[in-house]
Amino acid sequence: MTSIRDMLGESLGIGERFHIEPRELDIDRSEGYLVASHPYDASPMDIAVVEGCDRLATPPEKQLPGEPITIEIVGKIVDGMVAGRVVDAE
């Protein structure tokens, strides 16, 4: 039997890696984070890249990265978005 939790996890891609281009900064938090559209059309949430931003050449509170980044979706929600962490900044 498939649960609602399983279906939501699949639509959000929890544990999966994606190559994304962040579209905006949210600097209301002290460390700032990047926001990107979720690559899955079925996802009800955008992505908030909140972990591993220190691995980027330019900190997210300064400006958007000039290149796409690889992130992994983690199992938590931040400001109504699914959280991600940077795994590759190249």
Rosetta silent file (secondary structure, phi, psi, omega in degrees, C-alpha in Angstrom):
SEQUENCE: MTSIRDMLGESLGIGERFHIEPRELDIDRSEGYLVASHPYDASPMDIAVVEGCDRLATPPEKQLPGEPITIEIVGKIVDGMVAGRVVDAE
SCORE:     score description
SCORE:     0.000 S_00000001
   1 L     0.000  136.797  178.573    0.000    0.000    0.000 S_00000001
   2 L   -95.812  129.283 -179.573    1.279    3.477   -0.888 S_00000001
   3 L   -93.346  165.100  175.328    0.859    6.129    1.782 S_00000001
   4 H   -58.742  -40.514  179.687    0.332    9.855    1.346 S_00000001
   5 H   -60.273  -42.446  178.125    3.799   10.364    2.826 S_00000001
   6 H   -63.641  -43.424 -179.430    5.330    8.100    0.134 S_00000001
   7 H   -64.629  -41.580  178.650    3.473    9.920   -2.635 S_00000001
   8 H   -66.111  -42.754  178.310    4.539   13.333   -1.339 S_00000001
   9 H   -59.890  -38.366  178.067    8.135   12.154   -0.941 S_00000001
  10 H   -68.236  -42.794 -178.429    8.147   10.958   -4.547 S_00000001
  11 H   -69.746  -26.182  178.064    6.712   14.204   -5.925 S_00000001
  12 H   -88.423  -18.811  179.884    9.293   16.218   -3.955 S_00000001
  13 L    74.191   34.242 -178.373   12.210   13.952   -4.883 S_00000001
  14 L   -59.396  129.137 -178.559   13.486   13.568   -1.317 S_00000001
  15 L    87.933   -7.104 -179.771   16.977   12.073   -1.394 S_00000001
  16 L   -92.612  158.327  178.245   17.396   12.784   -5.109 S_00000001
  17 E  -108.572  142.636  179.951   19.955   15.071   -6.704 S_00000001
  18 E  -137.014  148.674  174.457   19.131   17.757   -9.229 S_00000001
  19 E   -97.027  113.048 -173.535   21.124   20.210  -11.317 S_00000001
  20 E  -126.472  160.589  171.648   19.404   23.576  -10.760 S_00000001
  21 L  -117.683  106.485  179.611   19.789   27.265  -11.507 S_00000001
  22 L   -58.082  141.519 -176.211   18.701   29.349   -8.510 S_00000001
  23 L  -107.194  -15.830  179.632   16.361   32.167   -9.526 S_00000001
  24 E  -158.894  164.245  176.112   16.368   34.345   -6.427 S_00000001
  25 E  -106.994  146.857  168.920   17.929   35.062   -3.060 S_00000001
  26 E  -122.548  105.562 -175.004   16.127   35.190    0.249 S_00000001
  27 L  -105.193   16.067  177.276   18.276   37.218    2.577 S_00000001
  28 L   -67.768  -26.605  176.968   15.732   37.661    5.366 S_00000001
  29 L   -85.737  156.803 -176.519   17.575   34.943    7.282 S_00000001
  30 L   -61.406  -33.586 -178.619   20.989   35.722    8.750 S_00000001
  31 L   -95.680  -16.938 -178.291   22.740   33.248    6.462 S_00000001
  32 L    71.986  157.837  174.696   20.520   33.708    3.414 S_00000001
  33 E  -153.888  164.452 -178.570   19.473   30.967    1.040 S_00000001
  34 E   -98.129  148.376  177.384   18.796   30.341   -2.615 S_00000001
  35 E  -120.520  134.924  178.623   15.387   29.633   -4.140 S_00000001
  36 E  -139.136  152.909  173.214   14.880   27.527   -7.261 S_00000001
  37 L   -69.584  143.809  177.357   11.937   26.043   -9.109 S_00000001
  38 L   -74.808  135.042 -179.260   11.514   22.335   -8.510 S_00000001
  39 L   -69.226  -18.194  177.691   12.374   20.336  -11.661 S_00000001
  40 L   -86.286  121.632  176.942    9.383   18.016  -11.113 S_00000001
  41 L   -60.324  -31.084 -178.188    6.175   19.495  -12.511 S_00000001
  42 L   -76.819   -9.067 -178.472    4.236   17.422   -9.955 S_00000001
  43 L   -72.303  130.342  178.243    6.045   19.033   -7.021 S_00000001
  44 L   -82.595   -0.662 -174.571    3.822   21.359   -5.016 S_00000001
  45 L  -132.771  152.787  168.902    6.854   23.243   -3.653 S_00000001
  46 L   -81.875 -179.335 -179.166    9.886   25.176   -4.802 S_00000001
  47 E  -111.189  132.114  171.670   13.357   24.409   -3.423 S_00000001
  48 E  -108.131  111.293  179.990   15.109   26.412   -0.685 S_00000001
  49 E   -84.825  103.165 -171.760   18.837   25.650   -0.804 S_00000001
  50 E  -114.755  -12.117 -178.486   19.729   26.099    2.858 S_00000001
  51 E  -120.505  143.665  175.158   22.659   23.757    3.475 S_00000001
  52 L    79.069    9.527 -179.703   26.144   23.757    1.998 S_00000001
  53 H   -65.222  -19.223  176.720   25.930   27.272    0.563 S_00000001
  54 H   -67.334  -14.205  178.051   29.379   27.911    2.058 S_00000001
  55 H   -80.837  -11.156 -179.503   30.709   25.634   -0.714 S_00000001
  56 L   -79.506  150.709 -179.411   29.688   28.180   -3.353 S_00000001
  57 L   -62.843  -37.158  178.590   32.245   30.638   -4.706 S_00000001
  58 L  -117.324  123.531  179.687   29.968   33.562   -3.807 S_00000001
  59 L   -58.569  143.232 -175.340   27.934   33.383   -0.591 S_00000001
  60 L   -63.849  -19.780  178.021   24.194   33.478   -1.309 S_00000001
  61 L   -75.676   -9.920  179.645   23.674   36.611    0.778 S_00000001
  62 L   -94.345  -50.669 -179.167   25.845   38.481   -1.754 S_00000001
  63 L  -169.351  167.479  177.491   24.483   37.332   -5.159 S_00000001
  64 L   -69.495  146.552  175.084   23.186   34.395   -7.173 S_00000001
  65 L   -65.518  145.933 -179.168   25.790   31.880   -8.363 S_00000001
  66 L   -78.544  -14.303 -177.283   26.735   32.392  -12.008 S_00000001
  67 L  -121.981  155.998  172.620   26.650   28.666  -12.750 S_00000001
  68 L   -61.398  154.263  178.526   24.107   25.881  -12.123 S_00000001
  69 E  -126.046  156.213  175.940   24.618   23.902   -8.924 S_00000001
  70 E  -101.855  128.228 -179.513   23.885   20.318   -7.941 S_00000001
  71 E  -126.455  161.097  172.826   21.710   19.891   -4.878 S_00000001
  72 E  -118.766  133.906  178.459   20.173   17.032   -2.948 S_00000001
  73 E   -77.569  127.067  178.012   16.642   17.317   -1.573 S_00000001
  74 E  -104.691  161.602 -172.805   16.548   16.744    2.184 S_00000001
  75 E   -84.785   53.773  174.509   13.482   15.735    4.170 S_00000001
  76 E  -145.854  163.214 -178.357   12.489   19.042    5.742 S_00000001
  77 E  -114.381  136.185  179.145   10.440   22.112    4.875 S_00000001
  78 E  -130.241  120.481  178.107   11.735   25.702    5.132 S_00000001
  79 L    49.951   39.912  177.633    9.418   28.679    4.626 S_00000001
  80 L    78.279   11.641  178.290    6.937   26.525    2.703 S_00000001
  81 E  -124.212  154.095  175.624    9.603   25.079    0.391 S_00000001
  82 E   -76.616  138.074 -175.901   11.364   21.737    0.373 S_00000001
  83 E   -84.364  147.761  176.025   14.946   22.113    1.621 S_00000001
  84 E  -133.672  162.233  176.336   18.013   21.236   -0.397 S_00000001
  85 E  -130.389  145.186  179.878   21.732   21.097    0.222 S_00000001
  86 E   -71.786  129.236  174.292   24.589   21.852   -2.147 S_00000001
  87 E  -116.248  -20.030  178.204   26.523   18.745   -3.147 S_00000001
  88 E  -154.363  122.709 -177.247   28.426   20.132   -6.132 S_00000001
  89 L   -96.969    6.170 -178.020   28.979   23.778   -6.947 S_00000001
  90 L  -102.017    0.000    0.000   30.494   23.237  -10.408 S_00000001
